[in-house]
Amino acid sequence: MASVTQVWGHSGSGANRRQNTMNSNRHPLSTRLASLAVTTASFTLTATASDWYVAPGGTGNGTSPSDRGDVMNVLYNGQVASGDTIHLAVGTYNLDKSKSPYPSYGSGVYLVPQVSGVTFVGESGNPEDVRLVGTSATDGMRIFYFLSGGHVVRDLTVSGGYTDYQGAGFCMDGGFIGNPEAAYCVSNCVVENCSALYTGANFGGLWLDCVIRNNEVRHTMGTPGYDDPEWYLKVEGSGGGVFHAVLHDCVVTNNYAGFCGGGIAGGRQNGTLDLPVCVTKAYNCLIGWNRSTYGGGAGAAPIYGTRDYCQLFDCTLVGNTAAYTDPEGGGLGGGAYQCVVSNCDVRGNASTRPTAFVFENYGHDYSVGAGGGVMDCEVVDSVIEGNTSYNGGAGAACSSLTGCEILNNAASGEDFRVFGGGAFGSLATNCVFAGNSAKYGGAAFSGYLENCVMTNNYAYAAEGGATYNANTRNCIAVGNRAAMYYAICKGSHYGTLVYGNSNELINPLAASGIGADAGEAEAVAVNCTVWGNDNSSAQVSRTYMTNCIAGSVEYIPSAVNSFWRIGTVENQTGCISGEDKDPKFEGVTVADHPTVIVGFSPSAFAIKPGSPCRDSGLLLDGQQNETDILGNKRVKYSGVDMGALECAGGLAFTMVIR
């Protein structure tokens, strides 16, 4: 079987961070064997354990390699005991439903061990050499069903399972819900072409070094006869590859789920039927090219559930698609929907919707086609790169992002409300947004950003090269571009640096730094530095400013709005304005005026000791204990500085944006 590295072949920009491989170094063999030992503790082999031998078309009693029997005849001979091993010779085993004592048990099952702790092993060690095959048709059956625990299946292929329930390839008894590892372990296997109606083409288990491909869960919200007003509380149609399992070092690819989690899913059924929590966890797995309505690669159901139901660690999600099929919405979270995503690469996923879609009685539904990379996820220390969405949040939508790189994502639908190339409605802390694009808010639309860097993002149709209607704190916006005006449009901004941004539209009423749409709510800026932004008559427009330093400022008298306010009664230091007022950055001069800055270090924008920005900011609630992007305390000397960085006194650069 091809290794995970061979199947993926990843060499992207995040490869060095994740060692350009998907191997078991993060989860050593000793750790995985320990997990297996726990799972199989109930049937530790003893001198009394027996070995059984089977082959395609075998007619013997299976007691020796020279007298091989049929796999179903041997399994049901009444002599296989707990701890026994069934050895499968090379070949294809076309399973015969007439030999099963369970022809109608949940659409029927071919293989049901009668005792706990039975091992099935392909003798060649290559799973492609030993194949257990069902009919894969509407009269087909499940391949494996485990009523008891401690079973092991390794080094073989399972194909063609079918059920009108859950678990077409592998299924465990409901008594193992909450502890799926105790039911069975699948190691170095291929599971393919299995089809379940409701939940999980495979249900439960501990999976090690497996390939799970081309499986499906057929149920969708449009399934004939399905008219449930509580559809959003259900899990039916989830887990195209696996539901409620623990996976290590697996490839989950080209699976489909009609509702949620095309590759893997977890969840809890609520509403009229209340079931236990079914958590799924994946470690160091490739989850690629799967499809679903919610969460093309991975997801948790119900859609208003909790992120803990599906957890991803050190995984790669690539090429997955969340496509509109649900009449109530959908096309959300191309890579992952409602998951915990930790130290993962989320690349090249997509969320889509029909271009002519109209939500009945509500006009256009802008919630469809959002979150190309992730939707409603908790994401930590991950790379979100090259994802696309029809609507908002090509990288991430409605998510929590900490320590992430959000790179080169594109929101590019035909609707005019295509918002947030990097993120939409998300909370981002200590993140980098670079090379993202959308009509409004190249880096981010709405939401809140703290200690983030935004560079080389693009609002290709309107305002907000960096952000639109988002709030920022201690952020840096450098080298972003807007088709019309403003690097930062609307929102409230505290201690944010806006430098080297540009507009494509030259308008005497437009500023290239901070501003707001005419006739709409103004922006608010406190302790900000707005300087060196190009292609405009002004750096700032339509903004309430307090204790800021800026270049030219546009003042437009209004009976309603005062767009430029100097100082406050409580703080007389006020604002500094004028092209001759140099903020005195450590590594950049005002004369540089770059429109795009590549490879800059944020610490280049720390101010020198002689800067007029030093100790000239307005101290905000809670700022005594805050730090800037580089880890310096915001109150380092006698007060807080204007801008995103405190005076560093010539400290070496510690962070570089590529």
PELIN-V142225 format. One record per backbone hydrogen bond with DSSP energy under -1.0 kcal/mol. NH is the residue of the N-H (numbers start at 0). CO is the residue of the C=O. E is the energy in kcal/mol with one decimal. If there is no record, write none. Layout:
NH;CO;E  NH;CO;E
This chain:
6;2;-2.1  7;3;-2.4  8;4;-2.8  14;11;-2.0  17;13;-1.5  18;15;-1.3  19;14;-4.0  20;17;-1.1  31;27;-2.1  32;28;-2.9  33;29;-1.8  34;30;-1.9  35;31;-2.1  36;32;-2.5  37;33;-2.1  38;34;-2.3  39;35;-2.4  40;37;-1.0  42;39;-2.1  43;40;-1.0  48;45;-1.6  51;84;-3.1  52;61;-2.3  53;86;-2.7  54;68;-1.9  57;54;-2.4  59;67;-2.9  61;66;-2.5  66;63;-1.7  68;52;-2.3  73;69;-2.7  74;70;-2.0  75;71;-1.8  76;73;-1.6  82;116;-1.6  83;80;-2.2  84;49;-2.2  85;118;-3.4  86;51;-3.8  87;120;-2.9  88;53;-2.2  90;128;-2.6  92;130;-3.8  94;92;-1.1  94;132;-2.4  98;95;-1.8  99;96;-1.3  105;103;-1.2  108;101;-2.3  109;141;-2.5  110;142;-2.6  116;148;-2.2  118;83;-2.3  119;151;-2.8  120;85;-2.4  121;153;-2.2  122;87;-2.7  128;125;-2.0  130;90;-2.4  131;156;-3.3  132;92;-2.8  133;158;-2.7  135;159;-1.8  139;136;-2.7  141;107;-2.8  142;167;-1.9  143;168;-2.2  144;110;-2.0  145;170;-2.5  149;181;-2.3  150;182;-1.7  151;117;-1.9  152;184;-2.7  153;119;-2.5  154;186;-1.7  156;129;-3.1  157;189;-3.0  158;131;-2.7  159;191;-1.3  161;140;-1.6  162;194;-2.1  166;199;-3.6  167;200;-1.3  168;200;-2.3  172;145;-2.0  175;172;-2.1  176;173;-1.6  178;175;-2.6  181;178;-1.4  182;179;-1.2  183;179;-1.0  184;150;-2.2  185;205;-3.0  186;152;-2.7  187;207;-2.6  189;155;-1.6  190;210;-2.7  191;157;-2.5  192;212;-1.0  194;160;-2.5  195;215;-2.3  196;164;-1.0  197;164;-1.8  199;237;-2.4  200;238;-1.8  202;169;-2.9  203;242;-2.5  205;183;-2.2  206;245;-3.1  207;185;-2.9  208;247;-2.2  210;188;-2.5  211;250;-3.4  212;190;-2.3  213;252;-1.4  215;193;-2.4  216;255;-2.0  217;195;-2.7  218;196;-1.9  222;219;-1.8  225;222;-2.4  230;227;-1.6  232;229;-2.2  233;230;-1.6  236;197;-4.3  238;259;-2.0  239;260;-2.3  240;262;-1.4  241;262;-1.5  242;201;-2.4  243;264;-1.8  245;204;-2.1  246;280;-2.8  247;206;-2.8  248;282;-2.4  250;209;-2.8  251;285;-3.3  252;211;-2.2  253;287;-1.4  255;214;-1.9  256;290;-2.1  257;216;-1.6  258;236;-2.7  259;236;-1.4  260;293;-2.6  261;294;-2.1  262;296;-1.2  263;296;-1.6  264;241;-1.6  265;298;-1.5  266;277;-2.6  267;300;-1.6  269;232;-2.5  274;268;-2.2  277;266;-2.6  279;308;-2.5  280;244;-2.3  281;310;-2.5  282;246;-2.8  283;312;-2.8  285;249;-2.5  286;315;-3.3  287;251;-2.0  288;317;-2.0  290;254;-2.2  291;320;-1.8  293;258;-2.3  294;331;-2.8  295;332;-1.8  297;334;-1.4  298;263;-1.5  299;336;-1.2  300;265;-2.2  304;301;-1.5  308;305;-1.2  309;306;-1.2  310;279;-2.7  311;339;-3.2  312;281;-2.9  313;341;-2.5  315;284;-2.5  316;344;-3.2  317;286;-1.6  318;346;-1.3  320;289;-2.4  321;349;-2.6  322;291;-2.2  328;325;-1.8  330;292;-1.3  331;292;-1.7  332;369;-1.9  333;370;-2.1  334;372;-1.1  335;372;-1.4  336;297;-2.2  337;374;-2.9  339;309;-2.2  340;377;-3.2  341;311;-2.9  342;379;-3.0  344;314;-2.4  345;382;-3.4  346;316;-2.8  347;384;-1.6  349;319;-2.3  350;387;-1.5  351;321;-2.5  356;353;-1.5  358;362;-1.8  361;358;-2.2  367;364;-1.2  370;391;-2.2  371;392;-1.2  372;393;-1.0  373;394;-1.4  374;335;-2.1  375;396;-2.8  377;338;-2.4  378;399;-3.5  379;340;-2.7  380;401;-2.7  382;343;-2.3  383;404;-3.3  384;345;-2.5  385;406;-2.0  387;348;-2.3  388;409;-1.6  389;350;-1.2  390;368;-3.1  392;418;-2.1  393;419;-1.3  394;420;-1.0  395;421;-1.3  396;373;-1.8  397;423;-3.3  399;376;-2.7  400;426;-3.5  401;378;-2.3  402;428;-2.5  404;381;-2.2  405;431;-3.5  406;383;-2.4  407;433;-2.5  409;386;-2.4  410;436;-2.5  411;388;-2.2  412;389;-1.1  417;415;-1.3  419;439;-2.6  420;440;-1.7  422;442;-1.6  423;395;-2.1  424;444;-2.8  426;398;-2.3  427;447;-2.8  428;400;-2.6  429;449;-2.2  431;403;-2.2  432;452;-3.3  433;405;-2.2  434;454;-1.3  436;408;-2.1  437;457;-1.8  438;417;-1.1  439;417;-1.6  440;462;-1.7  441;463;-2.3  442;465;-1.7  443;465;-2.0  444;422;-2.1  445;467;-2.6  447;425;-2.0  448;470;-2.7  449;427;-2.7  450;472;-2.4  452;430;-2.2  453;475;-3.2  454;432;-2.6  457;435;-2.4  458;480;-2.3  459;437;-1.6  461;438;-1.3  463;484;-1.3  463;485;-1.2  464;485;-2.0  465;486;-2.9  466;486;-1.7  467;443;-1.8  468;488;-3.4  470;446;-2.2  471;491;-2.0  472;448;-1.9  473;493;-2.8  475;451;-2.3  476;496;-3.0  477;453;-2.6  478;498;-1.3  480;456;-2.5  481;501;-1.9  482;458;-2.7  483;461;-1.9  485;510;-1.7  486;512;-1.1  487;512;-2.3  488;466;-2.4  489;514;-3.2  492;523;-2.5  493;471;-2.1  494;525;-2.9  496;474;-2.7  497;528;-3.4  498;476;-2.5  501;479;-2.2  503;481;-2.0  509;506;-2.3  511;537;-1.7  512;538;-1.1  513;538;-1.4  514;487;-2.0  519;516;-1.9  522;541;-1.8  523;490;-2.3  524;543;-3.2  525;492;-2.7  526;545;-2.1  528;495;-1.8  529;548;-2.6  530;497;-2.1  533;500;-2.6  538;551;-3.3  539;551;-1.1  540;513;-2.2  542;562;-1.0  543;522;-2.8  545;524;-2.4  548;527;-2.3  549;575;-2.6  550;529;-1.5  553;539;-2.5  567;570;-2.2  575;547;-2.7  577;549;-1.2  580;577;-1.8  585;605;-2.9  586;603;-2.9  591;588;-1.8  603;600;-2.2  604;601;-2.3  605;602;-1.3  607;583;-2.8  610;607;-2.1  613;610;-1.3  615;612;-1.8  616;639;-2.7  622;619;-2.0  627;631;-2.7  630;627;-1.8  633;625;-2.4  641;612;-1.9  642;526;-3.4  656;599;-2.2
